[in-house]
């Protein structure tokens, strides 16, 4: 087994990695939300036809996937 100091260092490293992942997820969610908002705006203005809904579906699925660990 490792020393208490080694365990503390490992714990600090794991915490730093998790913080980085959470920050990245937050940034990705901002990008996805902006994409969804743009899609909706373009749809409302008639620049997008219903047949391109798959793009919105993909954005929503990504957003949901990014939120899964928040619970």
Secondary structure, 3 states (H helix, E strand, C coil): CCCHHHHHHHHHHHHHHHHHHHHHHHHHHHHHHHHHHHHHHHHHCCCCCHHHHHHHHHHHHHHHHHHHHHC
